[in-house]
Amino acid sequence: MPDPILEQFCFTVTQAAKVLGRHKSTIYRLVKDGHIKTRQTVVGPVIMRSEIMRHLSEMPVEPEDRPGPPLHSPW
């Protein structure tokens, strides 16, 4: 069953952080550095679903049976 949050058209930074599994300060840094594009609205910046999906597809996949700590991601 698809995650209902991914059915949204746009995301706040907090929602994007949850979906991407990152802290919201990391998302703000990625926006500032130009790695994530946002659109300005009257309530603040939003991140379009296409940007979220792009980042999800670019994130490295970690094997579930890999021993030790998780691999570090560039995100």
Residue pairs with C-beta under 8 A, 6 or more apart in sequence:
3 19
5 11
5 15
5 18
5 19
6 19
6 49
6 52
6 53
8 15
8 49
9 48
9 49
10 39
10 46
10 47
10 48
10 49
11 19
11 46
11 47
11 48
11 49
11 52
12 44
12 46
12 47
13 24
13 27
13 28
13 31
13 44
13 45
13 47
14 24
16 24
16 27
16 36
16 47
16 51
16 52
17 23
17 24
17 26
17 27
19 52
19 56
20 27
20 52
20 55
20 56
20 59
20 75
22 75
26 75
27 36
27 47
30 36
30 75
31 37
31 38
31 45
31 47
35 75
36 47
36 51
36 55
37 47
37 48
37 51
38 45
38 46
38 47
38 51
39 45
39 46
39 47
39 48
55 75
59 73
59 75
60 71
60 73
62 70
62 71
